[in-house]
Amino acid sequence: MKQFKKVAIVIVLFIAATGFVNAQSKVAHIDVTALLAEMPEMKAAQAELKKLQETYRADIESSMTELKNKYTQYSNEATAKTEEENQKRAQELQGFEKNIGEAQQAAQQELAKKQGELFEPISKKAIAAIEKVAAAQGYDYVVDATPGSGVIVAKGPDLLVEVKKELGF
């Protein structure tokens, strides 16, 4: 009877240990930032954003130069103008400054919107490739190993090379 209890306990422990081992999930990691940075689509999107940013910057700089020129002109002519005309000119300059500030804010908002439009499909493509490689290799979890993302130790397999192959680069 004691023998039977020992065998039963050993069997129960063996089954529990086997179940515990089987319950462990497979985990891999990937530096998503590095993946996105190397994607050709991302490089093209960044070039497009840079071009748009340069266009906005040139427009705003042109407006700033125009404002500076008007300010200089109005300052030089101030003594020859009436107080009422000088006040109107000052209000005009303030309105012009306000318009430039609004244009800067609009440009920033437009750049952020364009960035979202360009980066979203690229991110979705990267995530789909990560999911496909993870499923093909039997991983239950893939952790983002981008520096500063909270992963302290990344000893598991890195899927970056396989995902890049999946994406064709």
Secondary structure, DSSP 8 states (H G I E B T S, - for coil): -HHHHHHHHHHHHHHHHHHHHHH---EEEE-HHHHHHH-HHHHHHHHHHHHHHHHHHHHHHHHHHHHHHHHHHHHHHGGGS-HHHHHHHHHHHHHHHHHHHHHHHHHHHHHHHHHHHHHHHHHHHHHHHHHHHHHHHT-SEEEE--TTSS-----S-B-HHHHHHHHT-
